[in-house]
Amino acid sequence: MPIIMGGRFRPKLMSGEDRNTGTFSPGENQRGVDIAPCFTDAADGLLFGHELPQSAEGPGILLTADGGRYHGTLFGAKGHGEGELVFTTGMMGYQESLTDPSFAGQVLTFTYPLIGNYGIHPNASESSAVWPRGVVVRHAMKQPDHRNSIASVEDLLRLHNVPGIEGIDTRSITRRVRELGTVLCVFGPAEEEDLLQSRLAVLTSPELDDLVEMVSIQHPVVLNPGALDALDRPLPRLGALDCGIKYNILRNLCRDFEVVWCPPETPFEVLQNSYQIDALFCSNGPGDPAHPGKATAARTTLAQAVRAQMPVMGICLGHQLMGLASGLQTYKMRYGHRGANQPVVDLKTGLVSITSQNHGFAVADPEAGMLAAHPSGACSPVSENQHGAEVEVRFINANDRTVEGLDIVGHPSFTVQFHPEACPGPHDAAPLFTQFREIVDQHLGGGQ
């Protein structure tokens, strides 16, 4: 099977573009790389002056499935926002959050009251699109002030046809979600309240859709072909299963590996035989890890890699898929962890790290069970261990004690629920990428 030297996410591409245009190129200027493919950054249309549709304006209303009713003012693109209402606690990094594929299917509420003050920057997005189906803020800054800004948050939403509503009491929404759990919602023009009520009545959870299929790449692509280390030695080749991978994860991986960016359903035997990978990585992503679509295909590939004693690292959804492959259950959390201030305890060293996270599902603790669970009780069925190895809980959340990482006993494999690439967020967990490279080097050198 050939490896395609170019490509990008499928959804929301700008018409008329060539396959290999854009400003995201993690292999560019890397040692040993002659030609590195380029991909679209979500802000490229603003950088290159693409025409924007008319903005929304006027009174708006947000309705929740549990009877909530909030008044505000519309901004961003015209239309209705609808999906699962969630919140993120980050005080900065709104561009990265808006372009994080893990928010696919959701209506994103920012708890920080001022969003957009430093504008939208080139090469700061985490994918080619804006993924929330709607955005809720207290105040959206229309005229940002930063030397690198190329547009406003509203311009980015208009470019990607995503509606927003501001002037909302986001503290009230956050308290509601924390107490009652995430809930479905709709918002739009206030004069269309009856229509919004009818839409809300038939709205279904985005978790029923194969969200991973919506956000993943279609064809394998080598991001940094021929990449060398400082001593001109070829970097190990890594297969990166894309369940909704963030651009900054790919940047980090390209520093230590020659990266083959792969669709999540890529079979292990193809990765091993056709692409000759030395290690496997599984990314973050949206939705229910137990969905029978492409997430399940990625889970099977992970289990096969562990059985083959190949080094494996998973983060976020990749961690949850490894939990399922290990015979553990996953479950929907009351409101999840979304923000850049989540404390995580390493049970082996006692070290506490402040981490960036974005997830609404968790792996059940083998002993304590499903902690901080959603009132719906949604969870995966009990399943068999697909790789046959024991697993140990390595990391837990310091606030609610939920599982934050697993070690696969006797195998060069581990997973974490949090985001070591931390974009946005603190960099406490960044050394995990270096740790994984050391595991791969030891494995290739004959050690364990």
N, C-alpha and C positions, 0 to 999 in steps of 0.2 A: 504494500500500500504506500503510495507516495506521500511525502510530507509537504504540505503546501507552505510556501514561503510568503504568506500574507493572509490577511483576513481581519475580521472584527465581529463584534456582537451583531446579531441580526436585527433587533428591534430598533425602530425610530431612527433609521439612517437618513441622512440628508440626500435627497434625490440628485442624480447627476454626478456623484462623486466616483472617482476611480477606486478600485478595491484597495489600493496601497497608499492612500492619502490620509493625512492627519498628523497630529503633533505628538502622539504617544508612541515612543519607540524606545523601550527599555534596553535594547541591545546596541543602540547608536553609540558610536565612539568607544565601544568596549574593545579591549585588547583581543586581536585575532579575528574580529568580525568585520568583513568587507562590506556586506550589504545587510542591513537590519530592516525588517518590515516595520511599517508605520500603521497606526490605528487611530480612529477618531476619538478625540477627547470631547466630552459633552459641551465644553465651552468653545469648540472650534468655530461653530456657526456665528458666535458673537465676535470672535477674533477676526473672522473673514468677512464680516458685514452682511450676513444673510438677513433677508427681510423677515421681520417679525409680524405675527398676526396681531390684530387689535387686542388691547388688554381689557380684562374684566373690570367693572367698576359698579358702584352702587351698593345698597344694603344687601347683606347676605344672611343666611341662617344655616346653622349646623344642627342636625338632629341625630340622636343616638338611639340604638335599638332598645335601650332600657328606659327611654322616655326623656332623655336629656334634650335641652333646647337652648341654643346659644346664638346670640345676635352678633354680627360683625359687619365688616366691609370687604367686598370681593377685590381681589387683585390677581395678577398672573394671567393665565389663559382663560378665555370664556368657556363655560361648561359646568358640569357637575363633578364634584369630587366624591368618591365613595370607596369604601374598603374597611379594613380593620383599623380602628383608632388606637394608635400607640404614641408614646412620647419618648423623647431622647433628652438627656440632661446635660449635654455638652454646652459649654459656654462659648465655644468657637467651633470651626470646622463644619459650618452649615453646607458649604459646597460639597465637601466630601460625603456628608450624610445624604444629601439630595441625590447624589450619583452612586450611592452604594446599592448594588443589586439586591442586597438582603432586605431592602425596604419594598421590594416589589409586592404589589397587592395591598399596600397599607396606606392609610392617611396619617401623615407624620406631623405630630405636634412638637414644637420646640419649647422647652420650659424656660429657656433664657429669654427675657422679654424683648430684646432688641436683636433682630436678625437682618444681616445685610450691610452692616456699617462699613466693612472693608471691601465690599463688592465681590465680584467674581473674577478669578484670576486665571490666566492661561496655564495649562498643564497642571492644574490642581484638582482635577476631577478624578473619580475612582472608576469610571467606565465611560461609555459613549453616550449615555442617556441619563435622564432624570427618572427615577423609578417609583417613588411614591405616587399614588393616584390622586393625591391632594395634599396640601400643605396648610398647617394651622399655626399662626404666630400671634403674639401680642402686638408687635409693631414691625412692619417691614420697611426698612430704610430705602427710600426711593432714590436718594442721591448719595451714593457711597463716597467715602473719602480715603483713598489709598493710592499710592503712586503706581501700583501694578494693576489696579482694577481696570477691567475692560467693559464692564456692564454691571447692572444691578441684579439682585436675586429675581425680581419680577421679570427682567429680560430673559433670564435663563428659563424660568417657568414658561414664558410665552413661546420661546424657541422650541420647547419640547411638549407644548400643548398640555401643560399641567396646571389646574386651577389652584388658587389659594384663597384663604380668608384670614383677615387680620382684625385687630380690635377685639379679639376673643379673650375671655378670662381663662388663660391657659393654666393658671394655678388651680382653678376649679376643675378643669378637665383632668389634670394630672391627679388630683386627689380622688376624683371619681374612678379613674382607671385603677389607681393603686388599691382602692377599697373593694371595688366590684369586679375588677379584671378587665382585660381588653374587650372591646365591644365593637360591633359594626356601626357605621355611621354614613351619613350623606351630607353634603352641603351644596349650596347654590344660591341663586337669587331669592330674596325674601318673598317676592310675589309669586314664586313657584312652590310654596310650601306644600300644597296639596300634592303636586307632582313628586316632590321629594319624599313625602310620606309614602306614596305608592311605590316608589323605587326602593325605599328602605324595607318595605314589607316583603319584597321578593328577593332582596339582596342575600347572596350566599357567601360563606366564608371563602376568602381567597385560598385558603389551605387545601380546598378541594381541587384546585387547579394544579397542573404540573408547572409550578413556578420556576423550577430549575430549568425546564426545557425552554422557558421564555427568555432566560437571561444568559444562557451558556453559548459558547462558540460552536460553530457548525463543523469546522474541519480543523485537523491538527495543523499547527504552525510552529516552526522553530523561531524563537524570538531573537536568539543571538548565535546564529550558526558559526561554528568554529571558534567559540570563545576560549580564551587562554587565561591562565593565571599569571602572576607576576614573573614566574620562571619559564613562561612560554610552554607550559604543559596544558594539555586539553582539560577543560573542566569536566567533572562527572556530568552525565546526561540525566536530567530529571524529567519525569512525566508529571505534568500538573493538571489534574482533573478539575475542570472548570464547572463548578456548580453555581457560579455567580461571583467569580473571583474579582478582587479589587486590584486596580492597577498598581498600587503601591506594594502589594504582595508580589506581583510579578517583578517589579523593580528589585525587591530584596532577593528574590530567588535567583535572578540573573547575575547577581554579584558573585554567587558561589557555584552556579550550575549553568550548563547549557540546557535551556528550558524548552521542552516540547509542550506547548499549550494545547490541551486536548479536550474534546467533548467528554462529558461525564459518563457516557455510555461506552467509551472505548474499552474493548475487552482486554483483559490482562495479557493474554497470549499475544495479542497484536502489539501492545506496548513493549513486551519483553522480546519478541522475535523480530518484528518489523522495525521498531524504533530503537531497540537495544538500550533501554533505559537502565540506569544503575540504581535509581531510587524513585519513589512515588510520593506525590503530595496531593492532598485533597483539600479543596478550598472551602471558604464560607459560601453562603447562599441562602435563599429565602424558603419559607414554607415548612411543611411538616416533613421531617426526615423519614417518616414511615410511608410517605406517599409511594404508590406502586410504580411511578414513572421513572424518570432518569435518575432520581436520587437512589432508588433501589439498585439500578444498574451500577452506579458508582460504589455502593456498598459491597456488591459482589466482587468488584475489581479490588477493593481494599482487602477483603478477606483472602483472596487468592494471593495477593502480594505478601501478606503476613505469612501465609502457609509456605510460600517460597523463600522465606527468610530474607526478603528484600527490605531495606530500610524504608519506613513509611512515616510521614508526618501528616496530621490532619488538624485543621483549625475550624472552629465554629461548627458549621453544618458537617464538615469533614469529621470533626470529633464525634458528633452525634451519630453519624453513619457508622463509625467504628464501634461506638457503643452498641448499636443494633447488631452489627456483625459479631460482637462478642457475647451475644445472648442477653444483653441488658435491655430494659425497656426505655423508651423515650416518652415524654409527656409535655403537654402544653403548660406553660407557666402562667401565673396570675397576670403579670404584666411584663415579665421578661427583664432582661438587662440591656439597656440601650443608653450609652453614654461613655464618657472617658474617665470615669472616676470609680471603677469597680475594684475593691480590694480583694486580692486572691492570695491564699495561703498555700505555700509549698509544704506538704506534709512531711517531706523527706528532710528538708533543711530548716523549716520554720520561718523562712523568709516570706515577707508580705510584699507583694507588688501591686501597684495601682495600674489598672489595665483599661483598655478600650474594648467595649463589647457591643454587640448588636444581635440579639437572638431572643426568640419567644418560646423556644422549646429547650428542654434539658434532658440529660441522661439521668435516669433514676439511680440513686445510690444503692449499691448492692445490699447494704444493711439498713440504712435509714429510709429507703424508698423514695417516694415522690415528694420532694420538699417544695414549698411555695407554689403549689399546683393551682391551675385555673379552676374556677368553680364548675366548669363544664365537665371536668374529669377526663378530658380527651387524652388518650395515651395509645401507644402502640400495643399490639398483641404480644403475648409472650412468644419468643422465638428461640431457635437453637443457636448455639455458638458456631459460626460458620468457619472459623479458622482454627479452632481447637486449643488455643492457648488461654492461659489464665490472664486476667487483667487486674490491675491494682489502681485504686483512686490515688492520684498524685497531687492534684490541686483541688481546693474547695473555695467557695466564695465566703469571705469573712463575715458577710452580713446575714445571708440566709442558709449557709452551709451546703448549698447545692454543688454538684460535681462540676469541676472546672478543668479537669484533665485526667487522662488515663495513661498508664504505662502498660505495654504488652509484655508480660513476664517471659524472659528467655528469648525475646526477639528485639531487633534494632528498630523499634517502632514506638511512637508516643503520639498523643493528641492533646490539644488544649482548646477550651471553649472560647478563650479570649483572643484578641488580635495582636500578635507580636509586632506587626508592621505599624500599628498605632498611627493611623492617619484618618481622622484626627485622634489625638490622645497622647498620653505619656509614653516614654520609651523604656519603661522598666523591663518589659518582656522581650525587647529586641534581641538579646543574646540567644534566644531559642533558635533563631535561624542559624547562627554560628554553631550552636550545639548540634543541630541536625547535620550540618556539613561535617562536623567531627565524627559523628556516628557513621556517616556514609564513607568517610576516608578510612575509618577503622575497619568497616565491613569489607571494602575493596582491598584493604591490605591484608585480609585474612583473619582479622581479630573479630571479637564479638562483644 
